[in-house]
Amino acid sequence: MAERTGRKRPSIAVLEIYSHHVFVHTLTSILLKCGFDVTIYTLPRIFDDLVPLFKDIERNVKWVTCGKNENEWQFMRRITPEIDKKHDLLFINSVQGFRIGLFFLFKNQIKTIAGAGRISEFFGIKYKFFGHASLRKFLHHNYTRMLLQKCIPRYEAIFVHTDQAHNFALEHGYKKPIIKLPFSLYKGGVSVDKSEKKVWEFVVTGSIIKSSRDHMGVLDAFEKLWKSGRSDINLTILSSPRNPYAYQVYDRMVKLDEAGFPIRYFDGWLKESVFLEAANRADFFLSPLHVSYYSCGELTSGIVETIRQGKPGIYPSEYILDPEIRDSSMFYDHIEDLPDLIEDLLNDREKVTLLSENAIKNSEKYTVDTVAPKLKEIITQILE
């Protein structure tokens, strides 16, 4: 237990060294609503993306960031004694990717709740020595299997973002509390545009990775629409290239741009202000997912933005959505079906209006007022 020194309110530490700044804002907002003190431990690049989101509550949050001459491991070693001494509970967001090794070495003493970013890595994964696309994937798969099984028992609870992920953990025998938390909160102030809209904005969020999203299929679909004469649709790919496949996608986007088609894309890291500007203008968020990558309840960034912005989403029909947002969503069976889906949608203004109204109604379920009471109850029980 942390040093009390006359302090009456529990103190919560939030550790974020991945890149999920939107959820850090969500979690911190909810914790503050619960009446807890909150300190965020993070990296400078994440801090820079967080600051624009915290304009209304920044004065109530304490920050500790990695030093200029520190790597991530040195930072975590430095803050461990402080976290154990000053706080009552630690949230780690999230234990996934190659940073699992750091969290295995990070052995704090206070009670901890961890984010299961990829629930399929937490439960059910088996050692696999053949069939990997690269040595990096081979190493990641197998050391994830080994290290996560040693980390999970240390945590008092885990948190997830979807019903499917919650059920997946239960099915694999997890007995401790499983907290379902929204990744994003509704920003509010959205209204349905019932004007004779001239141009519709479609936005694709999330990393350009061949195994997780079919960006090429999206480009095929929109090129077909543009060549058919539709001049009332714009496409924004709200990400930047970081791997060979992504650069192939980037080259294709450049050619479409040079051909005069209305596509917006980026060649470097997106500042949060740039991201928000593009997301705020969206009419629809398109998630061209490979469902095999999201098969166990992993959340996609498209849902994060549909909730935050109060806008409809488009998904593969096999992707399992939480029921709270299903009636503000559209589905396609194959990526080749996208042109017809979009044509039918935009030719039916009543359907567009209904989807937009439902999106706002559904996003209003994701506010601090609706989420905080349940989280406060769980945290109080854990700290007893």
C-alpha positions as CSV (number, residue, x, y, z in Angstrom):
1,M,0.0,0.0,0.0
2,A,1.2,3.5,-0.8
3,E,2.4,6.0,1.7
4,R,-0.8,7.7,3.0
5,T,0.7,10.9,4.6
6,G,-2.8,12.2,5.4
7,R,-4.1,11.6,1.9
8,K,-7.7,10.2,1.9
9,R,-8.3,9.4,-1.8
10,P,-6.7,6.4,-3.4
11,S,-3.9,7.2,-5.8
12,I,-3.8,5.4,-9.2
13,A,-0.8,5.2,-11.5
14,V,-1.3,4.7,-15.3
15,L,1.7,3.3,-17.2
16,E,1.6,3.7,-21.0
17,I,4.6,2.9,-23.2
18,Y,2.8,1.5,-26.2
19,S,0.9,4.0,-28.3
20,H,-2.7,3.9,-27.1
21,H,-3.0,7.5,-26.0
22,V,-6.7,7.7,-26.7
23,F,-7.4,5.0,-24.1
24,V,-5.1,6.7,-21.6
25,H,-7.3,9.8,-21.9
26,T,-10.5,7.6,-21.5
27,L,-9.2,5.7,-18.5
28,T,-7.9,8.9,-16.8
29,S,-11.2,10.7,-17.3
30,I,-13.1,7.8,-15.8
31,L,-10.7,7.5,-12.8
32,L,-11.0,11.2,-12.1
33,K,-14.7,11.0,-12.2
34,C,-14.5,8.1,-9.7
35,G,-12.7,10.6,-7.3
36,F,-9.2,9.1,-7.5
37,D,-5.9,10.9,-7.8
38,V,-4.1,10.0,-11.1
39,T,-0.5,10.1,-12.3
40,I,0.4,9.1,-15.8
41,Y,3.8,7.5,-16.5
42,T,4.6,7.7,-20.2
43,L,7.0,8.5,-23.1
44,P,7.5,12.0,-24.6
45,R,6.0,11.0,-28.0
46,I,2.8,9.7,-26.2
47,F,2.7,12.7,-23.9
48,D,2.7,15.0,-27.0
49,D,-0.4,13.2,-28.4
50,L,-2.1,13.2,-25.0
51,V,-1.8,16.9,-24.3
52,P,-4.5,18.0,-26.8
53,L,-6.9,15.5,-25.4
54,F,-6.4,16.7,-21.8
55,K,-7.2,20.4,-22.2
56,D,-10.2,20.2,-19.9
57,I,-8.8,18.0,-17.1
58,E,-5.0,18.5,-17.4
59,R,-4.8,20.5,-14.2
60,N,-6.1,17.4,-12.3
61,V,-3.5,15.0,-13.7
62,K,0.2,14.5,-12.7
63,W,2.7,13.5,-15.3
64,V,6.0,11.6,-15.3
65,T,7.8,11.1,-18.6
66,C,10.8,9.3,-19.8
67,G,14.1,11.3,-19.7
68,K,16.0,12.3,-22.8
69,N,18.8,9.9,-22.0
70,E,16.6,7.0,-20.9
71,N,15.4,4.1,-22.9
72,E,12.1,2.4,-22.0
73,W,13.6,-0.1,-19.7
74,Q,15.7,2.5,-17.8
75,F,12.5,4.6,-17.4
76,M,10.5,1.7,-16.0
77,R,13.3,0.8,-13.6
78,R,13.4,4.4,-12.4
79,I,9.7,4.7,-11.8
80,T,9.1,1.3,-10.1
81,P,10.1,2.5,-6.6
82,E,8.0,5.7,-7.0
83,I,4.9,3.8,-8.2
84,D,5.2,1.3,-5.3
85,K,5.7,4.1,-2.7
86,K,3.2,6.8,-3.9
87,H,0.3,4.8,-5.3
88,D,-2.3,2.3,-4.3
89,L,-3.0,0.7,-7.7
90,L,-1.3,0.5,-11.1
91,F,-3.0,0.3,-14.5
92,I,-0.7,-1.0,-17.3
93,N,-1.9,-0.3,-20.8
94,S,-1.4,-2.5,-22.6
95,V,0.7,-5.7,-22.3
96,Q,1.2,-6.7,-25.9
97,G,3.8,-6.7,-28.7
98,F,7.5,-6.8,-28.2
99,R,7.1,-4.8,-25.0
100,I,5.9,-7.9,-23.2
101,G,9.5,-8.6,-22.4
102,L,9.7,-5.3,-20.5
103,F,6.6,-6.0,-18.6
104,F,7.9,-9.4,-17.6
105,L,11.0,-7.7,-16.1
106,F,8.8,-5.0,-14.5
107,K,8.1,-6.4,-11.1
108,N,6.3,-3.7,-9.1
109,Q,4.8,-4.5,-5.7
110,I,1.4,-2.8,-5.6
111,K,-1.7,-4.3,-7.0
112,T,-1.9,-4.1,-10.8
113,I,-4.5,-4.3,-13.5
114,A,-3.3,-5.0,-17.0
115,G,-4.7,-4.3,-20.4
116,A,-5.1,-7.4,-22.6
117,G,-4.5,-5.6,-25.8
118,R,-4.6,-8.8,-27.9
119,I,-6.7,-11.2,-25.9
120,S,-5.6,-14.0,-28.2
121,E,-2.1,-13.6,-27.0
122,F,-3.2,-13.8,-23.3
123,F,-5.1,-17.0,-23.7
124,G,-5.1,-20.0,-26.0
125,I,-1.8,-19.3,-27.8
126,K,0.5,-22.3,-28.2
127,Y,4.1,-22.6,-29.0
128,K,4.6,-22.7,-32.8
129,F,8.0,-23.3,-34.3
130,F,7.2,-23.5,-38.0
131,G,5.1,-21.5,-40.5
132,H,6.1,-18.0,-39.5
133,A,6.6,-15.3,-42.1
134,S,9.9,-14.1,-40.5
135,L,12.3,-14.7,-37.7
136,R,10.8,-11.6,-35.9
137,K,7.3,-13.2,-36.0
138,F,8.7,-16.5,-34.8
139,L,10.4,-14.9,-31.9
140,H,7.4,-12.7,-31.0
141,H,5.0,-15.6,-31.1
142,N,7.0,-17.9,-28.9
143,Y,8.3,-15.5,-26.3
144,T,4.8,-14.1,-26.0
145,R,3.6,-17.5,-25.1
146,M,6.3,-18.1,-22.6
147,L,6.4,-14.6,-20.9
148,L,2.7,-13.8,-20.8
149,Q,1.9,-17.0,-18.9
150,K,4.4,-15.8,-16.2
151,C,3.0,-12.2,-16.1
152,I,-0.8,-13.0,-15.9
153,P,-0.7,-14.4,-12.4
154,R,0.8,-11.2,-11.1
155,Y,-2.2,-9.1,-12.0
156,E,-5.3,-8.6,-9.8
157,A,-7.5,-8.2,-12.9
158,I,-7.4,-7.5,-16.6
159,F,-9.3,-5.1,-18.7
160,V,-10.7,-5.6,-22.2
161,H,-12.8,-3.6,-24.7
162,T,-15.3,-6.0,-26.2
163,D,-17.8,-8.6,-25.1
164,Q,-16.1,-11.2,-27.2
165,A,-12.8,-10.6,-25.5
166,H,-14.4,-10.8,-22.1
167,N,-16.1,-14.1,-23.1
168,F,-12.8,-15.4,-24.6
169,A,-11.0,-14.9,-21.3
170,L,-13.8,-16.7,-19.4
171,E,-13.7,-19.6,-21.8
172,H,-10.0,-20.1,-21.2
173,G,-10.5,-20.3,-17.4
174,Y,-9.6,-16.8,-16.2
175,K,-11.0,-16.5,-12.7
176,K,-10.0,-13.0,-11.6
177,P,-12.1,-9.9,-12.5
178,I,-12.4,-9.0,-16.1
179,I,-13.2,-5.3,-16.6
180,K,-14.8,-4.2,-19.8
181,L,-13.8,-0.6,-20.5
182,P,-14.5,1.6,-23.6
183,F,-11.4,2.5,-25.5
184,S,-12.8,5.9,-26.3
185,L,-15.4,8.3,-25.0
186,Y,-18.0,10.2,-27.1
187,K,-16.8,13.7,-27.7
188,G,-20.3,15.1,-27.8
189,G,-21.8,17.9,-29.8
190,V,-22.4,15.9,-33.0
191,S,-25.6,16.4,-35.0
192,V,-26.9,14.8,-38.1
193,D,-26.2,16.7,-41.3
194,K,-29.5,16.7,-43.2
195,S,-28.4,19.2,-45.8
196,E,-28.0,18.3,-49.4
197,K,-24.4,17.2,-48.8
198,K,-22.2,17.5,-51.8
199,V,-19.2,15.3,-50.8
200,W,-19.1,12.4,-48.4
201,E,-15.9,11.7,-46.3
202,F,-14.8,8.1,-45.8
203,V,-11.9,7.6,-43.4
204,V,-9.8,4.5,-42.8
205,T,-7.9,4.4,-39.5
206,G,-5.3,2.0,-38.2
207,S,-1.9,0.7,-39.2
208,I,-1.3,-0.3,-42.8
209,I,-0.3,-3.9,-42.2
210,K,-1.0,-6.7,-44.7
211,S,-2.1,-9.3,-42.1
212,S,-4.6,-7.0,-40.4
213,R,-6.2,-4.7,-43.1
214,D,-6.9,-4.9,-46.8
215,H,-6.0,-1.4,-47.8
216,M,-5.4,-2.5,-51.4
217,G,-9.0,-3.7,-51.6
218,V,-10.2,-0.4,-50.4
219,L,-8.2,1.4,-53.0
220,D,-9.6,-0.9,-55.7
221,A,-13.1,-0.2,-54.5
222,F,-12.8,3.6,-54.5
223,E,-11.0,3.7,-57.8
224,K,-13.9,1.8,-59.3
225,L,-16.4,4.3,-57.8
226,W,-14.4,7.3,-59.0
227,K,-14.0,5.9,-62.5
228,S,-17.7,5.2,-62.6
229,G,-18.3,8.9,-62.3
230,R,-18.9,9.3,-58.5
231,S,-17.3,12.7,-57.7
232,D,-19.1,13.0,-54.3
233,I,-16.8,10.7,-52.2
234,N,-13.5,11.5,-50.7
235,L,-11.2,8.9,-49.1
236,T,-8.7,9.5,-46.3
237,I,-6.2,6.9,-45.2
238,L,-5.4,8.1,-41.7
239,S,-2.1,6.3,-41.3
240,S,1.4,6.4,-42.6
241,P,3.8,3.7,-44.2
242,R,6.2,1.8,-41.9
243,N,6.7,-1.5,-43.6
244,P,7.1,-2.8,-47.2
245,Y,3.4,-3.5,-47.7
246,A,2.5,-0.1,-46.4
247,Y,4.9,1.5,-48.9
248,Q,3.2,-0.5,-51.7
249,V,-0.1,1.0,-50.6
250,Y,1.5,4.4,-50.4
251,D,2.8,4.2,-53.9
252,R,-0.7,3.2,-55.1
253,M,-2.2,6.2,-53.3
254,V,0.3,8.5,-54.9
255,K,-0.7,7.2,-58.4
256,L,-4.4,7.7,-57.6
257,D,-3.7,11.2,-56.4
258,E,-1.7,12.0,-59.5
259,A,-4.6,10.7,-61.6
260,G,-6.8,13.4,-60.0
261,F,-8.8,11.3,-57.6
262,P,-9.8,12.8,-54.2
263,I,-7.6,10.8,-51.8
264,R,-5.8,12.1,-48.8
265,Y,-2.8,10.2,-47.3
266,F,0.3,10.8,-45.2
267,D,4.0,10.0,-45.4
268,G,5.0,10.4,-41.8
269,W,3.9,10.3,-38.2
270,L,0.5,12.0,-37.7
271,K,0.3,14.5,-34.9
272,E,-2.9,14.1,-32.8
273,S,-4.2,17.5,-34.0
274,V,-3.9,16.4,-37.7
275,F,-5.5,13.1,-36.9
276,L,-8.4,14.7,-35.0
277,E,-9.0,17.2,-37.8
278,A,-9.4,14.4,-40.4
279,A,-11.5,12.2,-38.0
280,N,-13.8,15.1,-37.2
281,R,-14.7,15.6,-40.8
282,A,-15.6,11.9,-41.4
283,D,-19.1,10.8,-42.4
284,F,-18.2,7.1,-42.2
285,F,-15.3,5.1,-40.8
286,L,-14.3,2.1,-42.9
287,S,-12.6,-0.8,-41.3
288,P,-11.3,-3.2,-44.1
289,L,-10.3,-5.9,-41.6
290,H,-8.9,-9.3,-42.1
291,V,-11.1,-11.0,-39.6
292,S,-8.6,-13.8,-38.8
293,Y,-6.5,-11.1,-37.2
294,Y,-9.4,-9.9,-35.0
295,S,-11.0,-13.2,-34.3
296,C,-11.0,-13.3,-30.5
297,G,-12.5,-9.9,-29.6
298,E,-9.6,-7.6,-30.4
299,L,-10.7,-4.0,-30.9
300,T,-10.1,-2.1,-34.2
301,S,-9.3,1.6,-34.3
302,G,-12.3,2.1,-36.6
303,I,-14.6,1.4,-33.6
304,V,-12.6,3.7,-31.4
305,E,-13.4,6.6,-33.8
306,T,-17.0,5.7,-34.5
307,I,-17.6,6.0,-30.8
308,R,-15.5,9.0,-30.2
309,Q,-16.9,10.9,-33.2
310,G,-20.5,9.6,-33.1
311,K,-20.4,8.3,-36.7
312,P,-21.4,5.1,-38.5
313,G,-18.9,2.4,-39.3
314,I,-18.4,-0.2,-42.1
315,Y,-17.0,-3.7,-41.4
316,P,-16.7,-7.2,-42.8
317,S,-19.8,-9.2,-42.0
318,E,-17.8,-11.8,-40.1
319,Y,-16.4,-9.3,-37.6
320,I,-18.2,-9.6,-34.3
321,L,-19.4,-6.2,-33.0
322,D,-20.7,-5.4,-29.6
323,P,-24.5,-5.1,-29.8
324,E,-24.4,-1.5,-28.5
325,I,-23.2,-0.2,-31.9
326,R,-24.5,-2.7,-34.4
327,D,-27.5,-0.7,-35.6
328,S,-25.1,2.2,-36.6
329,S,-23.0,-0.1,-38.7
330,M,-22.9,-1.6,-42.2
331,F,-21.4,-4.9,-43.3
332,Y,-20.0,-6.4,-46.5
333,D,-19.3,-10.0,-47.3
334,H,-16.3,-9.4,-49.5
335,I,-14.1,-6.4,-50.1
336,E,-15.2,-6.5,-53.7
337,D,-18.8,-5.7,-52.5
338,L,-17.8,-2.3,-51.2
339,P,-18.6,-0.2,-54.3
340,D,-22.2,-1.5,-54.4
341,L,-22.6,-1.1,-50.7
342,I,-21.4,2.6,-50.9
343,E,-23.5,3.3,-54.0
344,D,-26.7,1.9,-52.4
345,L,-26.0,3.7,-49.1
346,L,-25.4,7.2,-50.6
347,N,-28.4,6.8,-52.9
348,D,-30.6,6.3,-49.8
349,R,-30.6,9.5,-47.8
350,E,-33.1,8.1,-45.3
351,K,-30.7,5.2,-44.5
352,V,-27.8,7.6,-44.1
353,T,-29.8,9.7,-41.7
354,L,-31.0,6.7,-39.6
355,L,-27.4,5.3,-39.4
356,S,-26.1,8.8,-38.3
357,E,-28.8,9.2,-35.7
358,N,-28.2,5.7,-34.3
359,A,-24.4,6.4,-34.2
360,I,-25.0,9.5,-32.0
361,K,-27.4,7.6,-29.8
362,N,-25.0,4.7,-29.4
363,S,-22.0,6.9,-28.7
364,E,-23.9,8.6,-25.9
365,K,-23.7,5.3,-24.0
366,Y,-19.9,5.8,-23.8
367,T,-19.4,8.6,-21.3
368,V,-17.7,8.9,-18.0
369,D,-21.0,9.2,-16.2
370,T,-22.1,5.8,-17.6
371,V,-18.9,4.0,-17.0
372,A,-17.4,5.4,-13.8
373,P,-19.7,3.9,-11.2
374,K,-19.0,0.3,-12.1
375,L,-15.2,0.8,-12.4
376,K,-15.2,2.6,-9.0
377,E,-17.0,-0.4,-7.5
378,I,-14.4,-2.9,-8.9
379,I,-11.4,-0.8,-7.9
380,T,-12.8,-0.4,-4.3
381,Q,-13.2,-4.2,-4.1
382,I,-9.6,-4.8,-5.4
383,L,-8.1,-2.3,-2.9
384,E,-9.9,-3.8,0.1
